[in-house]
Amino acid sequence: MKATCWFGKHDIRVEEVPDPRILNPRDAIVRVTSTAICGSDLHLYNGFMPMMEQGDILGHEFMGEVVEVGGGVANLKVGDRVVVPFPIACGQCFFCRKELYSLCENSNPNASIAEKLWGHSPAGIFGYSHVVGGYAGGQAEYARVPFADVGPIKIENGFDDEQVLFLSDIFPTAYMAAEACAIQPGDTVAVWGCGPVGQLAIKSAKLFGAERVIAIDRLPERLAMAREESGAETLNYEEVDGVVEALKELTGGRGPDACIDAVGLEAHGHGVQYAYDRAKQAAMLETDRPIVLREAIMACRNGGTVSVPGVYGGFIDKFPMGALMNRSLTLKTGQTHVQRYLHPLLDKIAQGEIDPSFIVTHRMSLEDAAEGYEIFDRKQDECIKVVLKP
């Protein structure tokens, strides 16, 4: 089969690789009909995540048709159309029973590596380095799905792929980020980053009842989408003297009630602090650029919540712990417990409350995956979301 493979920084190739096969009775094989390039995939593309190996198959947002099931999978049959969550979860461990699926104790065969980096191991993840299991991803013609009796959700209502594809990751990720904000009627929420997760976080904040959402980015097409699709107020950080000051002005000096960092470790900025972080990262003295995280903490009103769906991989510098503690802020983050949200969010799509497909700007064949990565990474052609069709 053909698959999108990682061979090094900025070196993505579509290669012929062996077809996946059933390895465990709880496995299923899915013929992929749609898959997407996620913003967090760019962290792999740009060489920021450790433990990648040449030839690793990328992709953790995918859906398709079941073509084979193991003997232990009773809830799926050949021919079922499914969306596959990006965290791999056994459904039976301590954390799965608490619906903390991205912390599954049984799905990361390389848990000892993750423990050395992060203290404890999270769940295994499709196509996202050997720190989280080294699983082959879904940017391919076929994918093996472990614990298929727990993860995939059947799609039986005739939706287009693009309406439901993002249940695999970015819609639940955005929704969980907004949920973490404990939004109350009348609240103002600031969202840094108007990429795919940011756009859906804006929508989700509105679903939770936010009165105002302020979207922060530098790209005109992303800011326009936030205004036109979600009714957000927008702030171009390159056109103000400082984001924190601008947000204070927009909120009567108080600051937003909640702040969402939908950017993560490759945040952009300007000025001395941005140059400092780029230099430290280049010298391997810090792994992540926490520009947005610092701004969100400093901007949030006293007693507010900072929610972080943006991916961070390692260590950051100049973290404003004093602001977090002295101003009674709450910080919430985590890889998304996707399985918890699948049915509630599918219901919202079915009821017409949201159609996540509005974020798709580019549709490409799987063979063009390398071009898709380059366009997405360089923010060319007003690209916001790439969907690949095997």
C-alpha positions as CSV (number, residue, x, y, z in Angstrom):
1,M,0.0,0.0,0.0
2,K,1.0,3.7,-0.2
3,A,1.7,5.6,2.9
4,T,3.0,9.0,4.0
5,C,6.4,8.4,5.6
6,W,8.8,10.5,7.7
7,F,12.4,10.5,6.7
8,G,13.7,13.5,8.5
9,K,13.1,17.2,9.0
10,H,11.1,18.5,6.0
11,D,11.5,15.1,4.3
12,I,8.1,13.5,3.8
13,R,7.7,10.9,1.1
14,V,4.8,8.7,-0.1
15,E,6.2,5.2,-0.2
16,E,5.1,1.7,-0.9
17,V,5.0,-0.2,2.4
18,P,3.7,-3.6,3.6
19,D,-0.1,-3.7,4.2
20,P,-1.1,-3.8,7.8
21,R,-2.4,-7.1,9.3
22,I,-4.2,-8.3,12.4
23,L,-1.7,-8.7,15.2
24,N,-4.2,-9.1,18.1
25,P,-7.8,-10.4,18.4
26,R,-8.9,-6.8,19.3
27,D,-7.5,-5.3,16.1
28,A,-9.3,-4.1,13.0
29,I,-8.0,-3.1,9.6
30,V,-9.5,0.0,8.1
31,R,-9.4,1.1,4.5
32,V,-8.8,4.8,4.8
33,T,-11.2,7.1,2.9
34,S,-10.1,10.4,4.3
35,T,-7.2,11.6,6.5
36,A,-5.9,15.0,7.4
37,I,-2.7,16.8,8.2
38,C,-2.9,18.1,11.7
39,G,-1.1,21.2,13.1
40,S,0.7,18.9,15.5
41,D,2.0,16.8,12.6
42,L,4.0,19.9,11.7
43,H,6.0,19.5,14.9
44,L,7.2,16.2,13.4
45,Y,7.7,17.8,10.0
46,N,9.9,20.5,11.6
47,G,11.9,18.1,13.7
48,F,10.7,19.1,17.2
49,M,9.5,15.7,18.5
50,P,12.0,13.1,19.6
51,M,12.2,9.4,18.8
52,M,11.1,9.5,15.1
53,E,12.6,6.9,12.9
54,Q,13.0,7.0,9.1
55,G,10.1,5.4,7.4
56,D,7.6,6.0,10.2
57,I,4.0,6.3,8.8
58,L,2.4,9.6,9.8
59,G,-1.2,10.6,10.5
60,H,-3.6,10.5,13.5
61,E,-6.7,12.0,11.9
62,F,-8.4,9.4,9.8
63,M,-11.6,7.5,9.0
64,G,-12.6,4.8,6.6
65,E,-14.2,1.4,6.0
66,V,-13.6,-1.7,8.1
67,V,-12.2,-4.5,5.9
68,E,-11.1,-7.0,8.6
69,V,-11.7,-7.6,12.3
70,G,-10.0,-9.7,14.9
71,G,-11.9,-12.4,16.8
72,G,-12.2,-10.2,19.9
73,V,-14.0,-7.3,18.1
74,A,-17.8,-7.9,18.4
75,N,-19.0,-4.3,17.9
76,L,-17.7,-3.8,14.4
77,K,-18.1,-5.8,11.2
78,V,-16.6,-5.7,7.7
79,G,-18.2,-2.8,5.8
80,D,-18.8,-0.5,8.8
81,R,-17.8,3.1,8.2
82,V,-15.8,4.4,11.2
83,V,-13.9,7.4,12.5
84,V,-10.9,6.4,14.5
85,P,-9.8,8.5,17.6
86,F,-6.1,9.4,17.7
87,P,-5.4,8.1,21.3
88,I,-5.3,4.3,21.5
89,A,-7.2,3.1,24.6
90,C,-7.8,-0.3,26.1
91,G,-11.1,0.6,27.8
92,Q,-10.3,-1.4,30.9
93,C,-7.5,0.2,32.9
94,F,-7.8,2.6,35.8
95,F,-7.7,5.7,33.5
96,C,-10.0,4.3,30.8
97,R,-12.6,3.5,33.5
98,K,-12.4,7.2,34.4
99,E,-12.9,8.2,30.8
100,L,-9.3,9.6,30.7
101,Y,-8.6,7.7,27.5
102,S,-5.5,9.6,26.5
103,L,-3.8,8.3,29.7
104,C,-4.5,4.6,29.0
105,E,-2.0,2.5,30.9
106,N,-1.9,-0.4,28.4
107,S,-1.6,1.1,24.9
108,N,2.0,2.5,24.9
109,P,4.5,-0.3,24.5
110,N,7.3,2.3,25.0
111,A,6.0,3.6,28.3
112,S,9.4,3.5,29.9
113,I,10.7,6.0,27.3
114,A,7.8,8.4,28.0
115,E,8.3,8.0,31.7
116,K,11.9,9.3,31.4
117,L,10.7,12.3,29.5
118,W,7.5,13.2,31.3
119,G,7.4,11.3,34.6
120,H,4.6,9.0,33.6
121,S,3.4,7.7,30.2
122,P,0.3,8.8,28.3
123,A,-1.6,6.5,25.9
124,G,-0.2,5.3,22.6
125,I,-1.0,7.6,19.7
126,F,-1.2,6.9,16.0
127,G,1.7,8.1,13.8
128,Y,3.3,10.3,16.5
129,S,6.8,9.1,17.4
130,H,8.1,6.1,19.3
131,V,7.7,8.0,22.6
132,V,4.0,7.2,22.3
133,G,4.3,3.7,20.9
134,G,5.6,4.0,17.4
135,Y,2.2,3.1,15.9
136,A,1.8,3.4,12.1
137,G,-0.5,6.3,11.3
138,G,-3.5,6.8,9.1
139,Q,-2.0,8.9,6.3
140,A,-2.1,5.7,4.3
141,E,-4.4,3.5,2.2
142,Y,-4.9,1.1,5.2
143,A,-4.4,1.3,8.9
144,R,-4.3,-1.2,11.8
145,V,-6.5,-0.1,14.7
146,P,-5.6,-1.7,18.0
147,F,-8.4,-2.0,20.6
148,A,-10.9,-1.5,17.8
149,D,-13.7,-2.6,20.2
150,V,-13.1,0.6,22.2
151,G,-12.0,3.4,19.9
152,P,-13.8,3.7,16.5
153,I,-17.3,5.2,16.2
154,K,-19.6,3.9,13.5
155,I,-21.0,6.5,11.1
156,E,-24.5,5.5,10.0
157,N,-26.3,8.7,9.1
158,G,-24.9,9.4,5.6
159,F,-22.6,12.3,6.6
160,D,-19.9,13.3,4.2
161,D,-16.4,12.3,5.4
162,E,-15.4,15.9,6.1
163,Q,-18.4,16.5,8.4
164,V,-17.3,13.8,10.7
165,L,-13.5,13.3,10.0
166,F,-12.5,15.8,12.7
167,L,-14.1,13.7,15.4
168,S,-10.8,11.8,15.2
169,D,-9.0,14.7,16.9
170,I,-9.4,18.4,16.4
171,F,-13.1,18.8,17.1
172,P,-13.0,16.9,20.5
173,T,-9.7,18.7,21.2
174,A,-11.2,22.1,20.7
175,Y,-14.4,21.2,22.6
176,M,-12.4,19.8,25.6
177,A,-10.4,23.0,25.6
178,A,-13.5,25.1,25.8
179,E,-15.1,22.8,28.3
180,A,-12.1,23.2,30.6
181,C,-12.8,27.0,30.6
182,A,-16.0,26.5,32.7
183,I,-17.6,29.1,30.6
184,Q,-20.5,31.1,32.2
185,P,-23.1,33.3,30.5
186,G,-21.5,36.6,29.7
187,D,-18.0,35.4,29.6
188,T,-15.3,36.6,27.3
189,V,-12.9,34.0,25.9
190,A,-9.6,34.7,24.1
191,V,-8.3,32.1,21.7
192,W,-4.7,32.3,20.5
193,G,-4.2,30.7,17.1
194,C,-6.8,30.6,14.3
195,G,-5.7,27.3,12.8
196,P,-8.0,24.3,12.7
197,V,-8.1,23.7,16.5
198,G,-8.4,27.4,17.1
199,Q,-11.3,27.8,14.7
200,L,-13.2,24.9,16.3
201,A,-12.3,26.2,19.8
202,I,-14.0,29.5,18.9
203,K,-17.1,27.6,17.8
204,S,-17.0,25.4,20.9
205,A,-16.7,28.4,23.2
206,K,-19.8,29.8,21.5
207,L,-21.6,26.4,22.0
208,F,-20.8,26.7,25.7
209,G,-22.4,30.1,25.9
210,A,-19.5,32.6,25.7
211,E,-20.8,36.1,25.0
212,R,-17.6,37.2,23.3
213,V,-14.7,35.4,21.7
214,I,-11.6,37.3,20.8
215,A,-9.4,35.4,18.2
216,I,-5.7,36.2,18.0
217,D,-3.5,35.5,14.9
218,R,-1.5,37.3,12.3
219,L,-2.8,35.7,9.1
220,P,-5.7,37.7,7.4
221,E,-7.4,34.6,6.0
222,R,-7.5,32.9,9.4
223,L,-8.8,36.0,11.1
224,A,-11.4,36.4,8.4
225,M,-12.6,32.8,8.9
226,A,-13.0,33.4,12.6
227,R,-15.1,36.5,12.0
228,E,-17.2,35.1,9.2
229,E,-17.8,31.5,10.4
230,S,-18.0,32.1,14.2
231,G,-18.7,35.8,14.8
232,A,-15.5,36.3,16.7
233,E,-13.8,39.6,17.3
234,T,-10.3,39.5,15.9
235,L,-6.9,40.8,17.0
236,N,-3.8,40.8,14.7
237,Y,-0.9,40.6,17.1
238,E,1.4,42.2,14.5
239,E,-0.7,45.3,14.5
240,V,-0.7,46.0,18.2
241,D,2.0,47.0,20.7
242,G,1.3,44.1,22.9
243,V,-1.4,41.4,23.1
244,V,-1.9,41.6,26.8
245,E,-2.4,45.3,26.7
246,A,-4.8,45.1,23.8
247,L,-6.9,42.4,25.6
248,K,-7.0,44.6,28.7
249,E,-8.3,47.5,26.5
250,L,-10.9,45.2,24.9
251,T,-12.2,44.0,28.3
252,G,-12.3,47.2,30.4
253,G,-9.0,46.5,32.0
254,R,-10.0,43.2,33.6
255,G,-8.8,40.6,31.0
256,P,-10.6,37.7,29.4
257,D,-12.4,35.3,31.7
258,A,-10.6,32.4,30.0
259,C,-7.7,32.0,27.6
260,I,-7.1,29.2,25.2
261,D,-3.6,28.4,23.8
262,A,-4.4,26.6,20.5
263,V,-0.8,27.1,19.2
264,G,1.7,25.2,21.3
265,L,5.4,24.7,21.0
266,E,6.0,26.5,17.7
267,A,4.4,29.8,18.6
268,H,5.4,32.9,16.5
269,G,5.8,36.4,17.8
270,H,8.0,39.4,17.4
271,G,10.4,41.4,19.5
272,V,13.1,40.5,22.0
273,Q,11.2,37.6,23.7
274,Y,10.6,35.9,20.4
275,A,14.2,36.2,19.4
276,Y,15.2,34.9,22.8
277,D,13.1,31.8,22.4
278,R,14.2,31.1,18.9
279,A,17.8,31.3,19.9
280,K,17.3,29.1,23.0
281,Q,15.4,26.5,20.9
282,A,18.1,26.5,18.1
283,A,20.8,26.0,20.8
284,M,18.7,23.1,22.3
285,L,18.5,25.0,25.6
286,E,14.7,24.7,25.5
287,T,12.6,22.5,23.4
288,D,9.4,24.6,23.1
289,R,8.6,28.2,22.4
290,P,6.0,29.2,25.1
291,I,5.3,32.7,23.7
292,V,1.5,32.2,23.6
293,L,1.4,30.4,26.9
294,R,3.1,33.3,28.7
295,E,0.8,35.8,27.0
296,A,-2.3,33.8,27.9
297,I,-1.3,33.6,31.6
298,M,-0.5,37.3,31.8
299,A,-3.6,38.3,30.0
300,C,-6.2,36.2,31.8
301,R,-8.3,37.9,34.4
302,N,-7.7,37.2,38.1
303,G,-9.3,33.9,39.0
304,G,-9.7,32.9,35.4
305,T,-8.7,29.8,33.5
306,V,-6.0,29.1,31.0
307,S,-6.7,26.1,28.8
308,V,-4.0,24.6,26.7
309,P,-4.9,22.2,23.8
310,G,-1.7,23.2,21.9
311,V,0.9,20.5,22.0
312,Y,4.1,21.0,24.1
313,G,6.7,18.3,24.0
314,G,9.4,19.1,26.6
315,F,10.8,22.0,28.5
316,I,10.2,25.8,28.4
317,D,11.9,28.8,29.9
318,K,10.7,31.9,31.8
319,F,7.4,30.3,32.8
320,P,5.4,32.9,34.8
321,M,4.6,30.7,37.8
322,G,4.3,33.7,40.0
323,A,1.4,35.1,38.0
324,L,-0.3,31.7,37.9
325,M,-0.1,31.3,41.7
326,N,-0.6,34.9,43.0
327,R,-3.5,35.6,40.8
328,S,-5.4,32.4,41.5
329,L,-5.4,31.2,37.9
330,T,-6.4,27.7,36.9
331,L,-4.3,25.9,34.2
332,K,-5.9,23.0,32.4
333,T,-4.4,20.9,29.6
334,G,-3.9,17.4,28.3
335,Q,-4.1,15.2,25.2
336,T,-7.8,14.8,24.4
337,H,-9.9,12.0,25.8
338,V,-11.5,11.7,22.4
339,Q,-13.6,8.5,23.0
340,R,-15.4,10.5,25.8
341,Y,-16.7,13.0,23.2
342,L,-17.4,11.0,20.1
343,H,-21.2,10.4,20.6
344,P,-22.1,13.8,22.1
345,L,-20.3,15.7,19.3
346,L,-21.7,13.4,16.6
347,D,-25.1,14.3,18.0
348,K,-24.3,18.0,17.7
349,I,-23.3,17.5,14.0
350,A,-26.5,15.5,13.4
351,Q,-28.6,18.3,15.1
352,G,-27.1,21.0,12.9
353,E,-25.4,22.8,15.8
354,I,-22.0,22.7,14.0
355,D,-20.5,21.5,10.7
356,P,-16.7,21.2,11.3
357,S,-16.1,20.9,7.5
358,F,-15.9,24.7,7.2
359,I,-12.2,24.6,8.1
360,V,-11.2,22.6,5.1
361,T,-9.4,24.7,2.5
362,H,-7.4,22.1,0.6
363,R,-8.2,18.6,-0.7
364,M,-5.4,16.6,-2.1
365,S,-4.6,13.1,-3.1
366,L,-2.4,11.0,-0.7
367,E,0.3,11.0,-3.4
368,D,0.5,14.8,-2.9
369,A,1.0,14.6,0.9
370,A,4.5,16.1,0.8
371,E,3.2,19.2,-1.0
372,G,0.4,19.4,1.4
373,Y,2.8,19.5,4.4
374,E,4.9,22.2,2.7
375,I,1.9,24.4,1.9
376,F,0.4,24.0,5.4
377,D,3.7,24.6,7.1
378,R,4.5,27.7,5.1
379,K,1.0,29.1,5.3
380,Q,0.8,29.3,1.5
381,D,-2.3,29.6,-0.6
382,E,-4.3,30.7,2.4
383,C,-4.1,27.1,3.7
384,I,-5.9,26.3,6.9
385,K,-6.7,22.6,6.7
386,V,-5.5,19.9,4.3
387,V,-7.6,16.7,3.8
388,L,-5.9,13.8,1.9
389,K,-7.8,11.3,-0.1
390,P,-6.0,7.9,-0.5
